[in-house]
Amino acid sequence: MTGASITNQLQDSVPKQQGTLGLIAGDGKLPGILAKSAKERGYKVVALALTQEAHKTVSPYVDVNIIIAPGQLGRNFKLLQEHNCESMVFIGKVRKLNVLKNLHKFDWTAIRELSQLPNLNDDSIHVRMGEIIEAMGIKVLTQSEFLRHLFPEVGVITKRQPTPHEYVDIEYGMKIAKEIAGMDIGQTVVVRDRILLAVEAIEGTDEAIKRGVQLAHGPVVVVKVSKPNQDQRFDIPAVGISTLNAMKCGVEGGVLAVEANETMLVDRAEMAAYADSCGISMVAI
């Protein structure tokens, strides 16, 4: 092998510099996974972490790591500009109830922008934030550009397949979940025997599941979907070990059904092994 060939191979193995990526990081494992993926693609990553948990999660993979408050929009926008971010991405859980409890800490920019919205639904807030950021010349990228490997294709993911009776509940739950997702209420429903037990709202997926399991006094079918017009720049539906823990909640069995190619599985192998140990079937529909 010639010296030129070795040099070319080394150059090919080094990721091309992609510029500076701003990362708005919430809680959960996904911000760390995305930050790692972005670094491997050659981005300089500037993380604006919404919590101490997020700050710790992304720390090994980012070049700059700053803790921010979601209500300090003026400062946050300025940080993106000061660090010359050419693009940015939103990722991770944001506990909306905690944000709403701290409205008194919002700066003038946040108050001005939120007061002009028709409502405080997630879609309205996300779209407006995206408009402001892109008006600053910063492109908002989709989470899926970095995390496509987390989206399952159609099929059963665990050893146990759903029973015919459970597939009936999955079909019923999928129809209802799509309807509530289209109204921007939530993206998860809990079903048993074609009875709707719980609908996700502001409390989040895991709390809705726990409520459904308590009402059922036994295993349930959980269905999680994307919105009909899901903006993949914001809040792609995801499930993880905590989802399975919520389903277990003192009972064995049940089904976790997600929308194939639209919902992310965090730690897929770990989830499948844990689900098998609990008798839970996981399927991408």
Secondary structure, 3 states (H helix, E strand, C coil): CCHHHHHHHHHHHCCCCCEEEEEEECECCHHHHHHHHHHHCCEEEEEEECCHHHHHHHHHHCCEEEECCCCCHHHHHHHHHHCCCCEEEEECECCHHHHHCCHHHCCHHHHHHHHCCCCCCHHHHHHHHHHHHHHCCCEECCCHHHHHHHCCCCEECCCCCCCHHHHHHHHHHHHHHHHHHHCCCCCEEEEECCEEEEECCCCCHHHHHHHHHHHHCCCCEEEECCCCCCCCCCCCCEECHHHHHHHHCCCCCCEEEECCCCCEECCHHHHHHHHHHHCCEEEEC
